[in-house]
């Protein structure tokens, strides 16, 4: 079983930051996808739904990091459930 590491542990002592909100092009880049691939995976429910601010769609960086961790666990043969 793997130990879950908190953001503060990753960043060092006493460092805290708010959950960054990212636009679709930033989120897609973070996950190594095109904007169209990213949007399609969101539509299919494979990626988190955005937070809406008027017409603007924003994704929480922490939720995208969870996706990366889940993919890494699948790669390594570790069950996430």
C-alpha positions in Angstrom: 0.0 0.0 0.0 1.3 3.4 -0.9 1.3 6.4 1.5 -0.7 9.4 0.3 1.5 12.5 0.4 -0.1 15.9 1.2 0.7 19.0 -0.8 2.4 20.6 2.2 4.7 17.6 2.5 5.6 18.0 -1.2 6.2 21.7 -0.9 8.1 21.7 2.4 7.4 23.0 5.8 4.8 25.7 6.3 4.1 26.2 2.7 0.5 26.3 1.8 -1.2 27.5 -1.3 -4.8 27.7 -2.5 -6.1 25.2 -5.0 -5.2 26.8 -8.3 -7.9 27.0 -11.0 -6.8 26.2 -14.5 -8.3 27.0 -18.0 -8.8 24.2 -20.4 -5.6 24.7 -22.4 -3.5 24.7 -19.2 -5.3 21.6 -17.9 -4.9 19.8 -21.2 -1.2 20.6 -21.3 -0.7 19.4 -17.8 -2.2 16.1 -18.8 -0.4 15.9 -22.1 -3.5 16.1 -24.3 -4.8 18.4 -26.9 -7.5 20.8 -25.9 -10.0 18.7 -28.0 -8.9 15.4 -26.4 -9.2 17.0 -23.0 -12.7 18.4 -23.7 -13.9 15.0 -25.1 -12.6 13.2 -22.0 -14.4 15.7 -19.7 -17.6 15.2 -21.8 -17.3 11.4 -21.4 -16.8 11.6 -17.7 -13.2 10.4 -17.8 -11.9 13.7 -16.4 -13.4 16.0 -13.7 -16.1 18.4 -14.7 -15.2 22.1 -14.6 -16.2 24.8 -12.2 -18.2 27.4 -14.1 -17.6 31.1 -13.5 -20.0 32.7 -16.0 -18.9 31.5 -19.4 -15.5 30.5 -18.1 -14.7 26.8 -17.3 -12.1 26.2 -14.7 -10.5 23.0 -13.3 -9.0 22.5 -9.9 -5.3 21.6 -10.2 -5.7 19.2 -7.2 -8.4 17.2 -9.1 -6.1 17.0 -12.2 -3.3 15.8 -9.9 -5.5 13.1 -8.6 -6.1 12.0 -12.2 -2.3 11.8 -12.7 -1.9 9.8 -9.5 -4.7 7.4 -10.6 -3.0 6.9 -14.0 0.3 6.3 -12.3 -1.2 3.8 -9.9 -2.8 1.9 -12.8 0.5 1.9 -14.6 2.2 0.4 -11.5 -0.6 -2.1 -11.0 -1.9 -0.5 -7.8 -5.6 -0.5 -7.2 -7.0 3.0 -6.4 -10.2 1.6 -4.9 
